Amino acid sequence: MDRQSILVTYGAGEEERKLLEETLGAVTDLAFLKDLSERERGPALGAANILVSFNPARELREDEFADLANDRFLQLVTAGADHLPFSLLPPHIRIASNVGAFAKPMAEHILAMTLALAKRLLVSHSKLAAGEFDHRTPNRMLSGSVAGMLGLGGIGRAGARLLQGLDMKIYGINTSGHTSEPVDFIGTLDDMEHVLRSSDVVVVALPLTRRTHGLLGSRELSWMKPDAILINVARGEIIDERALYEHLQEHPKFMVGIDAWWIEPLRHGEFRINYPFFELPNFLGSPHNSAVVPGIMVEAVRYAAENVLRFLRGKPIAGLVRREDYLGPD
């Protein structure tokens, strides 16, 4: 195969650039869009065979997508692909998300939120701060209970392994209905009612697609146990916001931990909630920082670079994105 040309379109930091140069620079012609002048951008985009991007919609002007005629592969640094401008990307480009790159810290966050809610840590802390020593209200033991993992990609698998360490059973849902993971049940979205009714803890780790948008509404929440714990580290839009708030109000033993919000700064330019979730004692929130740990971007770039190498060597690519999951019908 002829020597390939890779263009990194996002503003990679010093350590990330060094890793990319060491991993890909020796076997490809590697360039960084940030280093190029305005006059050099168009020819570089036209010459590239592979793009490494964070968010092409922000990194390229709309007219520059027409320059991607020679590109064969787009590797994302991000785990999600719902932000991609699919209608602007030429249909011949294969796209891969960065599966598993952020899984380890996010799995720890899933575990932390689950334990904090099950053990009523925030509620007890608030009572103590108010001078109330409530040592009689029981908390929850998770051993022997069921964790339903909606999504068994990199994040779901890593989260399941930590929850299995608490002696929890794992009921998983993925696209194929098959997995090599040692789970107690595996199915597809068609099996969601069974998983929701069976689970004591439900973790949302699905990508946001046309099918998963609004996946959990009033009906689906009603399938869950009255004292279930729901954790969302994926995308806010997978859960209906109003339905969730009303369910929390009506079921005081039902508990929710949210890391991914409906309207948040990185994707929407602001943080806003339409219901007063934080007034509820059965709610716990974090600012979509489940993956924000030291060195995570270098680790994510390592994952992305390794996937690019798989593409170059003709090996199976991880995280291939199906455009039809995101694009609506014509």
N, C-alpha and C positions, 0 to 999 in steps of 0.2 A: 504494500500500500504506500502511496506517495506520502511524503511528510505532511502532517496536518498542521493547520493554523488555528490557534486558540486565542480568543479575545475575552479577557476578563472585564465585564462591563460595570461591576460595582466597585466602590472605593475600598479595596482591600487594605487592611492595616499592614504594618511592617512585617509582623510575624507571619501573617497569612500570605503575603507576597513571597516571602522567603520559602515557605512550604510549597507553594505552587511552582516556584522556579526550580526547586530541588526535585519535585515529583514529576512535573510535566515539561519543564523547560528543556530537559535533556533529550526528550523524544519528540517534541513539537516546536513550532515557532510560536512562542508565547508573548502576548502583548497585553498591556493594560490600557483600557480606554481613558482612564484618568490622566495618563501620560501624554495623550495625543492632542494636537492642536485641532481647532475647529475644521481646518482644511483636511486634516488627516483622518478624521472620524469616518467619513463615508467610504473611502477606499479600504480602510481597515475592516469595517463591517462587511464590505463586499468580498473581501479576501478570506474572511474567517470561515472555517468549517465547523468550529465548535465554540459555543458561548458558555461562559460560567457566569451566572447572574444571581442577584438577590431579588430584584424586582425590575424586570425589563421595562415596565410601564413608566417607572420613574427614572431609569437610567438612559433610556433612548427617547428621542422625540418621535412623534407619531409618523412623520415622513421618513424616518430612518429605518423603519421596519421593512420598507421596500428594498433596502440594500442587503437583506439577508438571504439572497437567492442561492448562495453557495453553502449556507449553513446546513449541517446535517444533524446536529445534536445540540440540545440546550440542557445543561446541567444546572439545576437550582442549588443554591446554598441553603435555602429554606426547606423545611419539612413539608409545608403545605404548598398547594399549587392554585388555590382558589383566587389568588390575586393576579394571575396571569392574564394578559390581554389576548385571549385565544383568537379573537377575530382578526387581530393584526399579524399574528405569527403565521408565516407560510405553512401550508398543510403538510409539506414534506419533512419538516423538522421533527425529529423524535425528541421527547421531553422527559426528563427524569427528575423527580423530587428527591430530597436528601434523606432517604429513609434511615431511621435509626440514629441520626447524627446527634439529636438532642434527647434521646430516650432515657439515658441514665439519670440525669438530674430531674427530668420530668417524672420518672417513676418514683423517685424519692419524694417529690412534691405530692404525688397521688397518695403515697403511704402516709405522709405527714398530715395531709388534710383529713384522710380517713380516720386516723387515730385521734386527731384533735377533736373531731366531731363525735366519734364513738365514746371518747373519754370525757366529753363535755368540758374541755379545758377552758374555753373562753367563758362559758357560763359560770363555771366555778370561780374563775379568776375575778370576774365582775362582781360576784356575790361577796367574795372575800374583801375586795376593795371597798365594798359598801358596808363592811363590818358583819356580814352574815356568814356563819361557819356551818354550811350545809354539808354534813358528812353522811347523811342518810339517803339522799337521792342516788339511786344506782346509776352507774355508767354501763357501757356495753363491752362484752367480751366478743372478739371477732373469731377466735379459734372455732373451727367446725362450721362456720357460716359460709355463704356462697357469695363470690364476687363475680358480677356479670361485666365482662369486658366488651363494650361496644367498639370494636376495632381491635384487631390483633396484628397490627403492623409493628414497627419497632418500638413505639411508645407503649402500646397495649401489651406486647410480650414482656417488656422490661417491668411494667407495672404488675403484671400477673405473677412474675417470679418473686417479687418482693412480697406480695400478698400471700402467695403460697408459703412463704416463710413464717407467716402467722397461722399456718395450718388451715387456710381457707381453701375451699373448693373453687375451681375456675370454670365458669360457663362463658364461652367466647363466641363472638360473631365476627365474621369477615366476609369478603366477597365470594370466595370459593366454597366455603363450608368445609374446608379441610385445613389441617395444620399439623406440623411436626412437633408442636409443643405438647407437653403432657397435661392436657386439660381434661376436665370431667365431662364437658359437653362442648361441641363445636357446631355452629350452624351459620346461616346467612341472615340477612335482614328479615326474611320471611319467618324466621324463628324468634323474632324479637319479643313477642308476647310471652312465650315460654320463658325466655331468659329474664325478662323484667319481673314476671310473677314469682320466679324462683329465687331471685337475688336479694341478699341483705345489703350489699353495696353494689352500685352500678357506676362504672367509669366510662365516660364518653371520650374515646380516643379515635374517632372517625374523621376522615377528611370532610370538608364542607363541599358537597356536590349538589347537583340538582335533586338527587334522591334524598340526601340527608338534610337538606334545608327544611327546618321546621319538623324534623323527625319525631321529636318528643313534644307532644301537645297534651291537652287535657285528657284525652283517651288513654294515651300511653302512660302518663303519670298515674292514672287511676289503676293501671295494672300492677303498679309497684306496691310493695308492702307498706302499711301505714307508718312504720318506723324505719323505712329504708334510708340509706345514705346515698346521695347522688353527687358525683364529682365530675366536673367538666374542665378538661385541660385542652380541648380541641378548638372549637369555634362557638361563639355565643349563639349564632343563628341556628344551630342544630336544635336548640331548645326554645320553645315558644316562651317569651319573657313573661307575658301576662299570665299564661297558664301556670308557669312555675311559681310566680308570686302568690297567686290565689291558692295553689296547692299547699304551699308552705303555711299560709294563714289558716287553712282549713284542717291541716294535719300537723299539729305542734310537735309530734314525735318524729316527723319526717325531717331529714337534715340535708343540707346542700352546701357543697364547697365549689365556688366558681373561681377559676383562674382566667378563663376566656370569656370576654364580654361582648355584648351586642354592639355597642358603640365604644370604640377605644381609640386612643390617639394615633397609633401607628397606621391603622387602616382607615380611620375616619376623620382624623384631625382633632378629635376631642374625646373626653370620657364623659359618658352620660348614661344614666339609668332612668327608666320611666316609672319605676315603682320603688318605694322605700325599703329595699331589701335589708339595709343595715339596721333597721329598727327591729328586725326579727331576731329572736334569740337562737333560732335553729338555722342560722345562715352564717357562712364564713367566706370571706373573699380575699383574693390576692391579685395584684396588678399585672396579670399575665407575665409573671416573672419566673415561672416554673423551670425554665431552661437557662435562666440568667445566673451563671456561675463563672468564676474566673477560668479563662482559657477555653470557653465553650466555642467561640468562633473559630479558633485554630483547629479544634477537634472537628467542627462541622466542615471546614474546608478540607481537612484530611479525608473525611468520608466522601466529599464531592470529588476530590482529585482521584481517589481510588476507583470511583465509578466511571470517571472519564477514561481511566486506564483500561477498565473492562471493555468499554466501548471501542477503544482503539485496538484492542487485542481480539475483538470479535467474540468476547465472552458475554454471558447473560448479564443484562443491565438491571440493577436494582431500582425499584421505584418508578417504573415506566408509567407515565400519565396517559390516561385515555381521554382524549378531547371530548368525546361524546358524553362523558360524565359531567362536563362543565358547560358545554355549549348547548343552548336550547335548540329546538327544531326550527328549520328555516321558515 
